[in-house]
Amino acid sequence: MLAALRHRLHEVFVRWALRVRPPEAAPIVLTQRRVYVLPTRAGMAYGAALVVMLLGAMNYNLSLGHALVFLLAGLGVVAILHTFRNLVHLSIRPGRCEPVFAGGMVQFGLLLENRRPDARTSLRLFIDDADPVEVDIAPHASAATTLAVRATKRGWMPMPRLTIETSWPLGLIRAWSYAVPDLSCLVYPTPAEKAPPLPWSSDSARGSTRDGRGADDFSGLRKHQVADAPRHVAWKAVARQQDGPLLTKLFSGAAAQQLWLDWTALPDTVGTEERLSILARWILDADAAGLAWGLRLPTLRLAPDNGPAQRSAGLRALALHNHGAQ
């Protein structure tokens, strides 16, 4: 109960400390009202040592002891100022974030801009309890960095709250601030580890090609892929070699290597998320085999094609299925 209360109070403080409603529009500038300062454990020990030294100097009437205490106390005050200035007025802009599969690590990109003539040293950025990333920024310069967060489910994943802190130069004072950049990453469904074979229909490998020739126009051989249909395996070529790899026959024309990945090709007992995982595996297998494939979902139809753009479009459609606009 005490831990839950502490967490609740921390969240209330963070919402107050942000000063704005997240996500924040770029650029995010850490103004003076958004930077908070407290002593570290080393700083509290430093202060306690000064109090002990002051009491000893007063007890024995040591003028040099008083001078040393006041000198060290002034050093601590200067450390507060430098630690605060190392963070204040820092500008943060969201960068790029490449799509990943659920269960992988999302790499949120950030661009930190230093508009001051002084360098910013030992800035630490982290999300939740992850290990911090340390960044140094030269005067009037920018620095790019990435923060990794594990993706737990498909769809758009907004960047969580970012904490940026520093204890430079002496480690006696901690200055920190919070930010929530307007950055989201697309998370694809996790490809199924075990999926049914690609749904080759009776007309998937037949039909006329773009140049009017049929699917029987042989054009060569290549290494066999898991997604290849058994009917395309060059069994005679395999039989002529001992312990050789399986080979797949290639045909000229797009229709000879075309198939549809259909939502309804799977049994009704398969759930939505499992169905999306199987379709993701089919897309990856068909893409690896160099096939032209199309995708049919209840709310979307993707025309047959191949290549990186087709792969991205298909995985994006799966990631955003029933999640709004695609």
N, C-alpha and C positions, 0 to 999 in steps of 0.2 A: 504493500500500500504506500509506503514511504517512497519507493522508487517510482511508482506511477504518479504520485503527487509531484515529485521532482521533475519528471518528464513533462507533466502538464504545465508547470510553472515555466519551464524552459521554453516550451512552444509559445506560451503567451508572451514571453520576453522577446523571442525571435520575431514574432509578428509585429510587435511594437518597434523593434529595432530596425526592421526593414524600411519603415517610413512610407512605403508605397505598396500597392496591391500587386502581387506577382501574377504573371511574369512581367519583368521590367523591360521597357523599350530601350534599345541601344542608342547612344552609349550609356553605360551605367557609370556614374562618377561618384566615388566615395567621398562625399562632402564631410565637413568637420562634425556634423551632427550624427553621421552614420558610423564613425570610428570610435570604438570604446577601448578604454585603457584600464588595466589592473596589474598589480604586481604579480610576478611569478613566484613559485616557491623559493627560488634563489633570491628574488627581490625581498620577500618577507624575511628570510634569514639575514639578508644584508641589513634591513632596517632594525631587526632585533639586535644584531651585533653592534650597530651604531648606538642604540639605547644603552647597552651594557658598557660600551666604551665611554659614553657621556657620563654615566653614573660613576664610573671609576675615576674619570678626570675631575668630577665635582668633589668626590670623596677625598682625593689626595691633592686637590687644588693644583692640577697640572695644566698650566697655560698651553703647553704644546699639545697636550691631550685634547683640549678644547679645539685648538686649531685643526688637528687631524680629523676630529669628528665633523666639524663644519665643512672642511674640505671634501670629505667623503660624502657628506649629505648633499653638497652642491653638485657633486658628480652624479648622484642619483637623480637629482632634479633635471640635470641636463640630459640624462639618459631617457627620461620620460619624454622630453621634447623631441629628441631625435627618433625615438621609436614611433611616436605619433606621426611625425613628418615623413617617415619612411613609407607610410601607408596612405595618408590622406591625399585626396585629389587624384588617386589612381583611376584610370579609365578602363572599363572592361567592355569588350564587344564579343558577341557570339561568333563562333567560326563554323566549320563544317562538321557534319556527323554522317558517316557512311552507314547505310542500312546493315543490320546484322540479323542473325537468326536467334530466336528465343533461346535463352540459356547461355548465350555468348556475352562478351563484354562490349558494351557500347562505349565508344570513344568520343566524348564531347569535346569539341575544339573551342578554345578561347583565345582571344587576342588581347593582351595587356599593353596599354599604352602609357608611357611616362612622358608627360609634357614639361617636367621640371628640368632644370640644368644639373640636378644632382642625381646620381645613380640610386636605384632602389635595390637593396641587397637583402637576400634571404627572405623572400616572400614565400609563404607556404599556403598552398591551396588544397582543400580536401572536401569530400562530400561524406556526410555522416561519419562513420568510424573508419573509413578507408585510410590507407597510408597517404600522407601528404606529399604533394609534388612541390619541390622547391624551385623558385624562379628568381633570377637576377635580371634587372632591366637597366640598360645603359641610359645616360642622359639623352633626352629628346629622341627616344627610340621605342620600339615595340618588341614584344616577345610573345611567341605563340606557344601554347601548351595544350595538353589534353588530359582529361580526367576520365578514368574508366569506372563504369557502373555496370553491374550485371543486369541483363534484360530478363525479366521473369515471364512476360507474356507478350503476345503479338499486338500489333497496332502502333499508334504513335506513343512514344515514351518521352514525356517532357523532362528536361534537365532538372534534377532535384536542387534543393537549396545548397548554395556554395558558401563555404566559410573560407575567408582569406585572412591570414594573421602574420605577424612578425614579432620577433623579440630582439631584433638587431638594435643597437650594437653590443650591449653588454649582457643580454639575457635576463635582466632584472625586471623588465616591464614587458607585458604582452599587450599589443594593440591588435584588434580584430574587427572585422565587419562581415555582414552577410549580403548576399546577392542572389537573385534568381533570374538569370538571363533567359530571354525568349528564344529558346532553342529546343527543338524536338528531334528525335531520331525514329526512323521507321524500323520496326522489328518484325521480321518475317516469322511465319510459323516454323517450329522445329521440324526438319525433315524426318519422316518416319525411318527408323532403323531397319524395320522389316516391312516391306510393302509388297502388294501383289504385282505381278508383271505388268508392263505397260499395256493399256487396253487396246490392243490391235483389233480393229473391226474388219469385216470382210472386204470393205472398200478402202481401208487405210493405206494399203500399198498398191492399189490399182488405179487406173485412170490415165488419161492422156497427159503428157507433159507440156511445158510451154512451147516446145518446138514441134508438137504434134506427134511425137513418137511415144510408144507405149512403155510400160514399166519393165518390159523384157529387154530393154536396151542396156546391156551390161557395159559398165565404164571402168571397173577396176576392183581391187581388193583393199581392205584396210583391217587393222587389228580389231578383234571383236570387243564390243562394249556390252555391259550387263543389260542395257536397255534395248539391244537389238533383238528383233523378232527372230525366232528359231528358223523360220522359212528362208531367211537371208544368209544363213551360215553356209560358207563354201565347203561343204562336207567332202567333196572330191579332192579339193586342194589340200585339206587337212589330212586326208587318208594317204596322200602321196609323200608325206613327211613324217618322220618318227619324232614323237614328243614335241611337236611344233605347236605354236599358239593357234587358237581358233581365229579364223578369218571371216570377215563379213563381206558379202558382195555389194558393190555400189552400183546404182542405176542412174542414168542420166535423167534429169527432170526432177521437179520439186514434188510432184504427186506421188512418186514412188517411195518417198521417205516421209510421208505426211501422216499425222495421226491426231486424234482429238482426245484431250484429257477432260473427261466429262464428270461433273458432280454426281450424276445419276448412275455412273458406271459402278459405283460401290454399293454394297447392300444397305438396306434401310437401318440395319442394326448398328451401323457405324456412326458414332457421334460426330458432332460438328467439328470439334477441334482435332479429333483423330482423322477425320476426312480431309481436313485442310493439311494436316501433316503428310498424309499419303500423296495428295496432289502436289505438295512441295517436292517430295521425293521424286515423283514422276517428272516434274519440270526439270529438276537437276539431271536426271538420267537421260531424258530426251535431249537436253542441251549438250550434255557430254558426248552423246552419240551423233551429234550434228544433224538431228532430225528437225523437220519443219512441223511444228505442233500448234494446235489451237486449244483454247480453254473455254469450257462452258460452266458457268456458275448460275445459281438461280436468278441473280440480278445482273449478270454481266456475260458478254460473249466476246472473246478475244480471237481475232482471225488468225489462221495458221501462218506462222513465220518462224524464223530462227535467228540466232545471234544474241548478243548481250542485251540489246534493247528489249527484245521479246522476253528474255528471261527476267529482266527487271520488272517489266509490265505485269507478267504473270504472278511473280512473287508479291508484288505490291497489291494486286487484286486480292490475293489470299490474305495478306496481312490486314487489309481494311474491310474484309467481308463482315457485313453487319456492323461496321464501325462508322457509318456516315459516308461522306463524300469520298470517292475514290479517284 
